[in-house]
Amino acid sequence: MKLAILGSTGSIGTQALELLSVDETHPVVALSAGRNVALLAEQVRRFEPRYACVYGAPQAQQLAGLLGDNRDVEILHGANGLVACAAQSGAGCVLNALVGAVGLAPTLAALEAGLDVALANKESLVVGGALVRRALQRSSAKLIPVDSEHSALWQLLAGRAPEEVERVWITASGGALRGWPVEKLKSATPKDVLQHPNWSMGSRITVDSATLVNKAFELIEARWLFELPFEKIRALIHPPSVVHGMVTLCDGAVLAHLGSPDMKMPIQYALSAPEHRPLPVPRLDWEGLTLGFSAVDVARYPAFETVLAAGRLGHTAPAALNAADEVLVERFLAGELPFTQISAGLEAVLQCYTPEPLSLASIERADRWARRQATLFARDTL
């Protein structure tokens, strides 16, 4: 099956290409990156896709210069380029590993073209879950989760009737600051926050792991992936990150999915399901294994409840919070905002926002409005 990989220079994209380097059953027909043009050029030379997409015209010119005249790839850029890579590249499956709401349009375009989507871009469902579900209802395509937690639940829920499921559980490592005293969190630096104890991820998602914004997004994602009400979806703090998801059935039985914290497992399974293929990742040490679960401490993770409140409000509220979070995390990483003000900024944005019915146009309006509000909040906090 031919693949298009959107976000090929990020953490998920590069790991997917590592897997494909030894698996020639999935030819790559399209790759996209943002501004990491040098790495994309290397990937284009290695995998020889028909299409390559970058952020804008300057990056397209840079990529053309790096590849030279001896190339057989069409270079695209911008949002239209992403949609073309997703829906018009000849791919049979689109691995969407983009970061942010920019991933929604390619997801919709691929599904509407009848193409399966292996989804690592959680924002597609966070900001546009209802739109994605409508596209799925009109299409024969499948939406395949790539996040480790949702991949686990997808496997545990396979073939089960909705009435069998009492509750699903998504685990959270707690992030890099999980052992810090709450009163010390305001002094955390970007270096502190980016030292995740278990996972190797991009900067924004690593910060979101420390605030638990990412986990709240994952609960919203699960609501749309599995068509479950929020009251059936729970999160637990689980520092070892070896239990990725659990399902409590109506008779009290609990099914759990365990594995080493390595994203290559859910990436490979998304591309090979329902078949599990050999993979040289660390195996669990059962004799030395300890689990340990705890409830989410709202005093430590106030942003978790704020983002969930937006999810329950629905419509464009999650889109507004996602955009605000992008801005606030950028300001924190730039050293312009204290860590604890990320959650304060999200609460301030939600308190003054009135959600609109969901459409691509209303999502864009919510995104622009929330970015302005978050920028003003960050400026006033200095």
C-alpha positions in Angstrom: 0.0 0.0 0.0 1.3 3.4 -1.0 1.8 6.0 1.8 1.7 9.7 2.1 3.5 10.9 5.3 2.5 14.4 6.5 5.0 15.8 9.0 7.8 13.5 7.9 10.6 15.4 9.7 8.9 15.3 13.2 9.2 12.6 15.8 6.4 10.3 14.4 7.4 10.9 10.8 11.0 10.1 11.3 10.2 6.9 13.2 7.8 5.9 10.6 10.4 6.3 7.9 12.9 4.3 10.0 10.4 1.4 9.9 9.8 1.8 6.2 13.5 1.7 5.6 13.3 -2.1 6.2 9.8 -2.6 4.9 9.4 -2.1 1.2 5.7 -3.1 1.1 4.7 0.5 1.7 6.2 2.8 -1.1 6.2 6.4 -0.1 4.5 8.7 -2.6 4.4 12.0 -0.7 6.3 13.6 2.1 5.6 16.9 3.9 7.6 19.1 6.3 7.4 22.6 7.7 10.7 24.4 7.7 13.2 21.5 8.2 14.0 21.6 4.5 17.5 20.0 4.8 16.1 16.8 6.5 13.2 16.7 4.0 15.7 16.8 1.1 17.5 13.8 2.6 14.2 11.9 2.9 13.2 12.7 -0.7 16.5 11.4 -1.9 16.1 8.2 0.1 12.4 7.4 -0.5 11.9 9.1 -3.9 8.3 10.3 -3.5 6.2 11.9 -6.3 5.4 14.9 -4.1 7.1 16.9 -1.4 5.4 19.7 0.5 6.9 22.5 2.6 5.6 25.4 4.6 5.8 28.2 2.0 7.3 29.4 -1.2 10.8 30.3 0.3 11.1 26.8 1.6 10.0 25.4 -1.7 12.8 27.3 -3.5 15.3 26.1 -0.9 14.2 22.5 -1.4 14.5 22.8 -5.1 18.0 24.1 -4.7 19.0 21.3 -2.4 17.6 18.6 -4.8 19.0 20.2 -8.0 17.8 19.4 -11.5 18.3 15.7 -11.2 15.0 15.1 -9.4 11.6 13.6 -10.2 9.5 15.1 -7.5 6.8 17.8 -7.6 7.4 20.4 -4.9 4.3 21.9 -3.3 3.8 24.3 -0.4 1.2 25.6 2.1 -2.2 24.3 3.1 -3.2 23.4 -0.5 0.0 21.4 -0.9 -0.8 19.4 2.2 -4.3 18.6 0.9 -2.8 17.6 -2.5 -0.3 15.3 -0.8 -3.1 13.7 1.2 -5.8 13.3 -1.4 -4.1 13.5 -4.9 -0.8 11.8 -4.5 -1.9 8.2 -5.3 -1.5 7.1 -1.7 -3.7 4.4 -0.3 -3.1 5.5 3.3 -2.2 8.9 4.7 -0.1 9.0 7.9 -1.0 12.4 9.3 1.8 13.3 11.8 1.3 17.1 11.5 1.2 19.2 14.7 -1.7 21.5 15.2 -5.0 22.4 13.6 -3.3 22.5 10.2 -3.8 18.8 10.1 -7.6 18.9 10.0 -8.0 19.8 6.3 -5.7 17.0 5.0 -7.5 14.5 7.2 -10.9 15.5 5.8 -9.6 15.6 2.3 -8.1 12.1 2.6 -11.3 10.6 4.1 -13.5 12.3 1.5 -11.3 10.8 -1.2 -11.8 7.3 0.3 -8.3 7.0 1.7 -7.5 5.5 5.1 -5.9 7.9 7.6 -3.4 6.7 10.2 -3.9 9.6 12.6 -1.2 11.0 14.9 -2.5 14.5 14.5 -4.8 14.6 17.5 -5.9 18.2 16.7 -7.9 16.8 13.7 -10.3 15.4 16.3 -9.8 17.9 19.0 -10.8 20.9 16.9 -13.0 19.1 14.2 -14.2 15.8 15.7 -17.7 16.2 14.4 -16.5 17.1 10.9 -14.3 14.0 10.9 -17.1 11.7 12.0 -19.3 13.1 9.2 -16.6 12.5 6.7 -16.2 8.9 7.9 -20.0 8.3 7.6 -19.8 9.4 4.0 -16.7 7.3 3.2 -15.5 3.7 3.1 -12.2 4.8 4.6 -10.9 3.9 8.0 -9.5 6.2 10.7 -6.6 4.4 12.4 -5.2 5.8 15.7 -1.4 6.1 16.0 -1.2 7.6 19.5 -0.1 4.8 21.9 -3.1 5.2 24.1 -5.7 5.2 21.4 -3.9 2.4 19.5 -4.2 0.4 22.7 -7.9 1.2 23.2 -8.6 0.5 19.5 -7.2 -3.0 19.9 -9.0 -3.6 23.2 -12.4 -2.4 21.9 -12.2 -4.3 18.6 -15.4 -6.3 18.0 -17.0 -5.2 21.2 -20.6 -3.9 21.4 -21.0 -0.5 23.0 -23.2 -1.9 25.8 -20.3 -4.1 26.9 -18.1 -1.1 27.7 -18.5 0.5 31.1 -15.4 2.7 30.9 -12.1 3.3 29.1 -8.9 4.5 30.8 -6.2 6.5 29.3 -2.9 6.7 31.1 -0.6 9.7 31.6 3.0 9.7 32.6 2.6 13.0 34.4 5.3 14.7 32.5 8.8 15.9 33.4 7.6 17.8 36.5 5.5 15.1 38.1 7.7 14.9 41.2 8.1 18.6 41.7 6.4 20.3 44.7 3.4 22.3 43.3 4.7 25.5 44.7 7.9 25.2 42.7 6.2 24.7 39.3 6.1 28.4 38.6 9.9 28.4 38.5 10.2 25.6 35.9 12.3 26.4 32.9 11.9 25.1 29.3 14.9 22.9 29.9 13.2 21.4 33.0 10.0 20.7 31.2 11.5 19.3 28.0 13.3 16.5 29.9 10.5 13.9 29.6 11.3 10.8 31.6 9.8 8.3 29.2 9.0 9.5 25.7 10.9 11.3 23.0 8.5 13.8 21.5 8.4 17.3 19.9 8.7 20.4 22.1 5.0 21.4 22.2 3.7 17.9 23.1 6.4 17.6 25.7 5.2 20.8 27.4 1.6 19.7 27.0 2.5 16.5 28.7 3.8 18.5 31.7 0.6 20.5 31.9 -1.6 17.5 31.0 -3.2 19.5 28.2 -2.1 16.7 25.9 -4.0 14.2 28.0 -7.1 16.3 28.0 -6.8 16.5 24.2 -6.5 12.7 24.1 -9.8 12.3 26.1 -11.5 14.5 23.5 -9.8 12.5 20.7 -11.1 9.2 22.3 -14.6 10.7 22.5 -14.7 11.1 18.7 -12.6 8.0 17.7 -14.7 5.6 19.7 -18.0 7.6 19.9 -18.1 7.4 23.7 -19.5 10.0 26.1 -17.1 11.8 28.2 -18.4 10.2 31.4 -17.1 6.8 30.1 -13.5 8.1 29.5 -11.1 8.6 32.3 -7.4 9.4 32.8 -5.0 8.0 35.3 -1.4 9.1 36.2 0.8 6.1 35.5 4.5 7.1 35.7 6.1 4.0 34.1 4.1 4.4 30.9 3.8 0.6 30.3 0.0 0.4 30.5 -1.2 2.4 27.6 -4.9 1.9 27.9 -7.5 -0.2 29.8 -11.2 -1.1 29.3 -13.6 -1.9 32.1 -16.4 -4.2 30.8 -19.9 -4.3 32.1 -19.2 -7.5 34.1 -16.3 -5.8 35.9 -13.5 -7.5 33.9 -10.7 -5.2 33.0 -8.6 -5.5 29.8 -5.3 -3.8 29.6 -2.7 -3.2 26.8 0.9 -3.1 28.0 4.2 -2.5 26.2 7.4 -0.6 26.4 7.1 3.2 25.9 8.2 3.1 22.3 6.2 4.8 19.6 7.4 2.4 16.9 4.9 -0.1 18.1 1.7 1.9 17.5 3.2 3.4 14.3 3.9 -0.1 12.9 0.6 -1.5 14.0 -1.3 1.4 12.3 0.4 0.4 9.1 0.0 -3.4 9.4 -3.2 -3.9 11.4 -4.7 -6.4 12.2 -1.3 -8.1 11.8 1.4 -7.7 14.5 4.8 -7.9 12.9 8.2 -8.5 14.6 9.7 -5.4 16.0 13.1 -5.1 17.9 11.9 -2.9 20.7 12.6 -3.5 24.4 10.5 -6.1 26.1 8.9 -5.6 29.5 10.8 -6.9 32.5 8.0 -8.7 34.2 10.0 -9.7 37.3 11.0 -6.1 38.0 7.7 -4.5 36.8 5.8 -2.2 39.1 2.7 -0.3 37.9 1.2 2.3 40.2 -1.7 4.5 39.3 -3.1 7.7 40.8 -5.9 10.2 40.1 -5.1 13.4 38.3 -4.2 16.1 40.8 -6.1 19.2 39.7 -3.9 21.4 41.8 -0.9 20.2 39.9 -2.6 20.0 36.5 -5.3 22.8 36.4 -5.1 23.0 32.6 -6.4 19.4 32.4 -9.9 20.3 33.7 -9.9 23.6 31.7 -9.4 21.7 28.4 -11.9 19.0 29.3 -14.4 21.8 30.1 -13.9 23.1 26.5 -14.4 19.5 25.2 -17.7 19.3 27.0 -18.8 22.7 25.7 -18.1 21.4 22.3 -18.6 23.3 19.0 -15.5 25.6 18.5 -14.4 25.7 22.2 -11.7 23.0 21.8 -10.4 24.8 18.7 -10.0 28.0 20.7 -8.2 26.3 23.5 -5.9 24.4 21.1 -4.9 27.7 19.4 -4.4 29.5 22.7 -2.2 26.6 23.9 0.0 26.8 20.9 0.6 30.5 21.6 1.1 30.1 25.3 3.5 27.2 24.9 5.5 29.1 22.3 5.8 32.0 24.8 6.9 29.7 27.5 9.6 28.0 25.4 10.8 31.5 24.4 11.3 32.4 28.1 8.5 35.0 27.9 5.9 33.3 30.2 6.1 31.4 33.5 5.2 27.7 33.2 2.1 28.0 35.5 0.8 30.9 33.4 0.0 28.4 30.5 -2.9 27.0 32.5 -3.9 30.5 33.7 -4.0 31.7 30.1 -6.1 28.8 29.0 -8.6 29.5 31.7 -8.7 33.2 30.9 -9.4 32.4 27.2 -12.1 29.9 27.9 -13.9 32.2 30.3 -14.4 35.0 27.7 -15.1 32.8 24.7 -18.5 32.0 23.3 -18.4 28.8 21.1 -19.9 28.8 17.6 -21.4 25.8 15.7 -18.7 23.8 14.1 -17.5 24.4 10.5 -14.2 25.0 8.9 -14.9 28.7 8.8 -15.9 28.9 12.5 -12.8 26.9 13.4 -10.6 29.4 11.6 -12.4 32.3 13.4 -12.0 30.6 16.8 -8.3 30.0 16.0 -7.6 33.6 15.1 -9.6 35.0 18.1 -7.9 32.7 20.6 -4.4 33.4 19.3 -5.0 37.2 19.8 -6.4 36.7 23.3 -3.5 34.4 24.3 -1.0 36.8 22.9 -2.5 39.7 24.9 -2.6 37.5 28.0 1.1 36.7 27.6 2.0 40.3 27.0 0.2 41.5 30.0 1.8 38.8 32.1 5.3 40.0 31.4 
